[in-house]
Amino acid sequence: MTLVKTFGCAVYGINATVVTVEVNISTGINFHLVGLPDSAVKESQQRIDAALRNNGYRIPGKKIVVNMAPADIRKEGSAYDLTIALGILAASEQLNGMRLADYVIMGELSLDGSLQPIRGVLPIALQAKEVGFKGIVLPAANASEAAVIDDFEVYGMTQLSDVIAFFENESLPEAFISDPQKLLHESQLEFTDDFADVKGQENIKRAMEIAASGGHNILLVGPPGAGKTMLAKRLPGILPPMTLREALETTKIHSVAGKTGKHIGLVTQRPFRAPHHTISDVALVGGGGVPQPGEISLAHNGVLFLDELPEYKRTVLEVMRQPLEDRIVTISRAKFSVVYPAGFMLVASMNPCPCGYYNHPDKECVCPPGGVRKYLNRLSGPLLDRIDIHIEVTPVPFNDLTNRRKAESSADVRARVLCAREIQSRRFAKHDGIYCNAQMQAGLLREICQIDEAGQQLLRTAMEKLGLSARAYDRILKVARTIADLEESPEISTNHLAEAIQYRSLDRESWAG
């Protein structure tokens, strides 16, 4: 009787747990796979059998028991093929298993023995290093992703025969090496969309600059063809570059979702996700029978753009309320729950009415009486409460469209955004988890966003005369603090407050009649 242990990992949420694959070969016949495997894991016997035979090895005709511990955690997917195959070879003395315990081994086997890429490599590699493994052996297509971890051996293989040769010391390939800081630096300015391409719309560009500086959510309201989508797509180009911490967080999520692509080691640019308005609530926030990250998690540390916001189903929009506030989303099932990060900037756009031409300078709105208000009411008050900036986008005049003068570039805007973010970074240095003004909670807001008597009077007048709701108060203070940061002002002045008040269009009782 022979017992051999190999090691893999199971991914839950964006974290991994080490799985010990115990292979025991004894007198008898049959193949038993236990430890709560799903259908894909159970099917591994056929893949392993064909792969071994096509490479000159075999599954011995004895009683084989494969246990995947801990046995109370469900094992899913085909990534355990290689782990189990090497355990069988070592237990049947077809492979020297002396070094198997030093490495986490993961990979899906094709019938000819070639290795197919797997999901969740970065969380697996991080967990393997934390537990104390020497390195990881995995498909070559995933090697660049795992190699972003320092002081950890990563061996990318293309064939089962290569893995066997590695453990037999017949072939010792060089460990895959990556430089994540270099990857980040090289991709900082790789943007094809530039604000310089946008004619006119200077007030909208100003609002986008404020939103980027403070991490504020923004809603653009305007007729078709006014440039809402064009402006939204250029927002990532003025956001601060990703830090290594943010890049690793984002890569973990995309890796679990299988969105990293082959030979892409690190997500180095802020995500820009733009789901269609027919999306389901599960696809947006995540979930499913086997929980997967949704669009709001894939947009973590980046931008989620929702075009034609009122066209989304009400239930889809309402499930975003908690993630917008808490910056995480929890997917709960009967036996377990997973938590995905959801720290994104929401950029939304909408027409002002069903026909699209309410308040248009040239075209007449043909919506029936009450149609504009009914259209706006598709958006709930609690959702609008979580959007800091509302701004009306007007059509670009013909003279601006034909003007040959070069508009301000994204690089110039980005420089000012970086200065404002640096001020906020110093301000929140002692507050874990807070990196920009939009993330301030009520207690911190009262401490940081203090205003003088003139500012209090201006806010009081605005709320009374313009019909602003009480919920707009905190949002105005946060935006005003960001405007002050852009001017490098330590205090919030009445000018900063006045501009912030202008960005609460949809709170006005007079809006939409």
Residue pairs with C-beta under 8 A, 6 or more apart in sequence:
1 24
1 25
1 26
1 27
2 24
2 25
2 26
2 91
2 92
2 93
3 22
3 23
3 24
3 91
4 22
4 23
4 87
4 90
4 91
4 97
4 100
5 20
5 21
5 22
5 23
5 87
5 100
5 101
6 20
6 21
6 23
6 83
6 84
6 86
6 87
6 90
6 100
6 101
6 105
7 18
7 19
7 20
7 21
7 83
7 100
7 101
7 103
7 104
7 105
7 128
7 133
8 18
8 19
8 21
8 79
8 80
8 83
8 104
8 105
8 106
9 16
9 17
9 18
9 19
9 104
9 106
9 120
9 123
9 124
9 127
9 128
10 16
10 17
10 19
10 73
10 74
10 75
10 76
11 17
11 119
11 120
11 123
11 124
11 256
12 73
12 336
12 338
13 256
13 291
13 338
13 339
13 340
14 123
14 252
14 253
14 256
14 293
14 340
14 341
15 123
15 127
16 120
16 123
16 124
16 126
16 127
16 128
17 70
17 73
17 127
18 104
18 127
18 128
18 131
19 68
19 69
19 70
19 73
19 75
19 80
19 83
20 68
20 69
21 66
21 67
21 68
21 80
21 83
21 84
21 87
22 65
22 66
22 67
22 68
22 69
22 87
23 64
23 65
23 66
23 84
23 87
23 88
23 90
23 91
24 64
24 65
24 66
24 67
24 91
25 60
25 62
25 63
25 64
25 88
25 91
25 92
26 62
26 63
26 65
27 62
27 63
28 62
28 63
29 61
29 62
29 63
30 63
30 64
31 45
31 59
31 64
31 66
32 63
32 64
32 65
32 66
33 41
33 42
33 44
33 45
33 66
33 68
33 84
34 65
34 66
34 67
34 68
34 71
35 66
35 67
35 68
35 69
35 70
35 71
35 75
36 68
36 71
36 72
36 73
36 74
36 75
37 68
37 74
37 75
37 80
38 74
38 75
38 76
38 77
40 76
40 77
40 78
41 68
41 75
41 76
41 77
41 78
41 80
43 78
44 78
44 80
44 81
44 84
44 109
45 59
47 78
47 81
47 108
47 109
47 110
47 111
48 59
48 81
48 84
48 85
48 88
48 109
49 59
50 111
50 112
51 81
51 85
51 109
51 110
51 111
51 112
51 113
51 160
52 58
52 59
52 85
52 88
52 89
52 113
52 160
54 111
54 112
54 113
55 113
55 159
55 160
55 161
55 164
57 89
57 94
57 164
58 94
59 88
59 92
60 88
60 92
62 92
64 88
64 91
66 84
66 87
66 88
68 75
68 80
76 290
77 108
77 118
77 119
78 108
78 116
78 118
79 106
79 107
79 108
79 118
79 119
79 120
80 106
81 107
81 108
81 109
82 105
82 106
82 107
82 108
82 109
82 115
82 137
82 160
82 163
83 105
83 106
83 107
85 109
85 160
86 95
86 97
86 100
86 105
86 163
86 164
86 167
87 100
89 95
89 97
89 164
90 96
90 97
90 100
91 97
95 164
95 167
95 168
96 167
96 168
96 169
97 167
99 167
100 167
102 133
102 134
102 135
103 133
103 134
103 135
103 136
103 137
103 153
103 155
104 124
104 125
104 128
104 133
104 135
104 136
104 137
105 136
105 137
105 138
105 163
106 118
106 121
106 124
106 136
106 137
106 138
107 115
107 116
107 118
107 137
107 138
107 139
107 157
107 163
108 115
108 116
108 117
108 118
108 139
109 115
109 116
109 160
110 116
113 159
113 160
113 161
114 158
114 159
114 160
115 138
115 139
115 140
115 157
115 158
115 159
115 160
115 163
116 139
116 141
117 139
117 141
117 142
117 262
118 138
118 139
118 142
119 255
119 256
119 257
119 258
120 255
120 256
121 138
121 142
121 145
121 146
121 255
122 145
122 146
122 148
122 149
122 248
122 251
122 252
122 255
123 252
123 255
123 256
124 136
124 146
125 136
125 145
125 146
125 149
125 152
125 154
126 149
126 252
128 135
128 136
128 152
129 149
129 151
129 152
134 153
135 152
135 153
135 154
135 155
135 175
136 146
136 152
136 153
136 154
136 155
137 155
137 157
137 163
137 166
138 146
138 154
138 155
138 156
138 157
139 156
139 157
139 158
140 156
140 157
140 158
141 156
141 262
141 263
142 156
143 154
143 155
143 156
143 176
144 156
144 176
144 178
144 263
144 264
144 265
145 251
145 255
145 260
145 264
145 265
145 266
146 152
146 154
146 176
147 154
147 175
147 176
147 177
147 178
147 265
148 178
148 180
148 183
148 248
148 251
148 265
148 266
153 175
154 175
154 176
155 166
155 173
155 175
155 176
156 176
157 163
157 166
157 173
162 171
162 173
165 171
166 172
166 173
178 265
178 266
180 244
180 247
180 248
180 265
180 266
181 244
183 265
183 266
183 268
184 241
184 242
184 244
184 247
184 266
184 268
186 268
187 268
187 269
188 241
188 268
189 411
190 269
191 236
191 237
191 269
191 410
193 233
193 234
193 237
193 410
194 234
194 237
194 409
194 410
195 205
195 234
195 237
195 238
195 407
195 408
195 409
195 410
195 413
196 406
196 407
196 408
196 409
196 410
197 230
197 234
197 407
198 205
198 227
198 230
198 231
198 234
198 407
199 396
199 400
199 401
199 403
199 407
200 396
200 397
200 400
200 401
200 403
201 226
201 227
201 231
201 393
201 396
203 391
204 220
204 227
204 231
204 391
204 393
205 231
205 408
205 413
207 218
207 389
207 391
207 503
208 218
208 231
208 234
208 235
208 238
209 238
209 413
209 416
209 417
209 486
210 216
210 389
210 479
210 482
210 483
210 486
210 503
211 217
211 218
211 235
211 345
211 347
211 388
211 389
212 235
212 238
212 239
212 345
212 413
212 417
213 416
213 417
213 420
213 421
213 436
213 482
213 485
213 486
214 388
214 420
214 424
214 436
214 437
214 438
214 478
214 479
214 481
214 482
214 485
215 345
215 435
215 436
215 437
215 438
215 439
216 345
216 388
216 389
216 437
216 438
216 478
216 479
216 482
217 324
217 345
217 346
217 347
217 348
217 386
217 387
217 388
217 389
217 438
218 345
218 346
218 347
218 348
218 387
218 388
218 389
218 390
218 391
219 309
219 348
219 349
219 350
219 384
219 387
219 389
219 390
219 391
219 506
220 228
220 231
220 232
220 347
220 348
220 349
220 350
220 391
220 393
221 349
221 350
221 351
221 352
221 390
221 391
221 392
221 393
221 505
221 506
222 228
222 349
222 351
222 352
222 392
222 393
222 394
222 395
223 351
223 352
223 356
223 357
223 360
223 363
223 393
223 394
223 395
224 351
224 356
225 395
226 393
226 394
226 395
226 396
227 393
227 396
228 307
228 349
228 393
229 305
229 307
229 349
231 393
232 303
232 305
232 307
232 347
232 349
233 272
233 305
234 410
235 272
235 303
235 345
235 347
236 269
236 270
236 272
236 302
236 303
237 410
237 414
238 410
238 413
238 414
238 417
239 270
239 302
239 303
239 345
239 414
239 417
240 414
240 417
240 418
240 421
242 250
242 267
242 268
242 269
242 270
242 301
246 301
247 266
247 267
247 268
248 266
249 300
249 301
249 341
250 267
250 270
250 271
250 300
250 301
250 302
251 260
251 265
251 266
251 267
253 293
253 297
253 298
253 300
253 340
253 341
254 260
254 267
254 271
254 298
256 292
256 293
257 292
257 293
257 297
257 298
259 298
260 267
270 301
270 302
270 303
271 298
271 299
271 300
271 301
271 302
271 303
271 344
272 299
272 302
272 303
272 305
273 295
273 298
273 299
273 302
273 303
273 304
273 305
273 344
274 304
274 305
274 306
274 307
275 283
275 284
275 295
275 304
275 306
277 306
277 307
277 308
277 311
277 312
279 295
279 312
279 316
280 313
280 316
281 313
281 315
281 316
281 319
282 288
282 294
283 294
283 295
284 294
284 295
284 296
284 316
284 319
284 320
285 294
285 295
285 296
285 297
285 319
285 320
285 323
285 329
285 331
285 342
286 292
286 293
286 294
286 296
286 297
286 329
286 331
286 340
287 294
287 331
291 331
291 333
291 338
293 340
294 329
294 340
295 304
296 304
296 320
296 323
296 329
296 342
296 344
297 329
297 340
297 341
297 342
299 342
299 344
300 340
300 341
300 342
300 343
300 344
301 343
301 344
302 344
302 345
303 344
303 345
303 347
304 344
304 345
304 346
304 347
305 347
305 348
305 349
306 312
306 346
306 347
306 348
306 349
307 348
307 349
308 349
308 350
308 351
309 317
309 348
309 349
309 350
309 379
310 350
310 351
310 375
310 376
310 378
310 379
314 378
314 380
317 379
317 380
317 383
318 380
318 383
320 346
320 383
321 382
321 383
321 386
322 329
323 329
323 342
324 346
324 386
325 386
326 342
327 341
327 342
327 343
327 439
328 339
328 340
328 341
328 342
328 343
329 339
329 340
329 342
330 337
330 338
330 339
331 337
331 338
331 339
331 340
346 386
346 387
348 387
349 393
350 379
351 375
352 358
352 359
352 372
352 375
352 392
352 512
353 365
353 367
353 371
353 372
353 375
353 512
354 367
354 371
354 375
355 365
355 366
355 367
357 363
357 364
357 365
357 366
358 365
358 367
358 372
358 512
359 365
359 392
360 395
361 394
361 395
362 395
365 372
367 375
372 512
372 513
373 512
373 513
376 506
376 511
376 512
379 506
381 469
381 471
384 390
384 506
384 507
385 471
385 475
388 438
388 475
388 478
388 479
388 503
389 479
389 503
390 503
390 504
390 505
390 506
390 507
391 503
391 505
392 505
416 486
419 486
419 488
420 482
420 485
420 486
421 436
423 485
423 488
424 435
424 436
424 437
424 485
425 435
427 448
428 434
428 435
428 436
428 439
431 444
433 439
434 440
434 444
437 478
437 479
437 481
437 482
437 485
438 478
438 482
440 448
440 449
440 478
442 474
445 474
445 477
445 478
448 481
449 477
449 478
449 480
449 481
449 492
450 492
451 459
451 477
451 480
451 492
451 497
452 491
454 494
455 492
455 493
455 494
455 497
458 494
458 497
458 498
458 501
459 473
459 476
459 497
459 501
462 468
462 476
462 501
463 469
463 470
463 472
463 473
466 501
466 507
466 508
466 509
466 510
467 507
467 508
467 509
467 510
468 476
468 501
468 504
468 507
468 508
469 507
471 507
472 504
472 507
475 504
476 497
476 500
476 501
476 504
477 492
477 500
479 500
479 503
480 492
480 496
480 497
480 499
480 500
481 492
481 496
483 496
483 499
483 500
484 490
484 491
484 492
484 493
484 496
487 496
489 496
505 511
